């Protein structure tokens, strides 16, 4: 939507590769959605808008990266997650055209390329190492800003709040592929902070897996010394409702694997046959 604002892609540089080498294994999972969206666009029809920014990022990293193929389940789930997140954000900005979006744990994803309506604003937030790589790989957009912070730090929300206008409309907050890698206490802390401080009407959208997938090792685009594992999974939607009295589950949408029968889930409190879903919560 706002691709005309992008500068021509930079050539690969030693600084970019050094910034990539500095990332921890969990941080390197940021490449998985980019590569999935690139391959999805190559293989499939009607998967959503092309991810021009992902192409730009991958062109600046090792050629070995672009040869990584996602498995079919990963492909379907991430493409479905992308469509759902974009749809949720578009619905929010239709109601609040001049509103603000916040992507916590943004990695190298550029959602504002699809969501820029000409008057809204966007914050991409991640750890310092990731944001350094992001500045090397992605061009800046008008009304979009990058912020370096770690959600494990005390009072991390005050850093976010300082970037927002004093008279706040409800926010759109997304966490794509973030909470799955946090310990349960950390997940509760992040969600409780949003419940405590976000403006009433704020929409919080994130992906979840069932608890039985905790401990599952994540296949990476490039070899690392340590494979990341999923650390948090959900037993029931009631667990989310209990995090903070201002947070309320509005929807829990299964992603494409729902079409595949999973007999080992029979009798499980997980609300669908899909091992993956997108949750939308609102702040009252």
ABEGO torsion letter per residue (X at the ends): XAAAABBBBBBBBAAAAAAAAABBAAAAAAAAAAAAAAAAAAABBGAEBBBAAAAAAAAABBAAAAABBBBAAAAAAAAAAAAAAAAAAAAAAAABAABBBBBBGAEABBAAAAABAGABBBBBBBBAAAAAAAAAABBBBBGBBBBBBBAABBGAAAAAAAABBABBBBBBBBBBGAAAABBAAAAAAAAAAAAAABBBGBBBBBBBBBAAABGBBBBBABBBABBBBBABBBABAAAAAAABAABBBABBBBBAAAABBBAAABGBABABABABBBBBBBBX
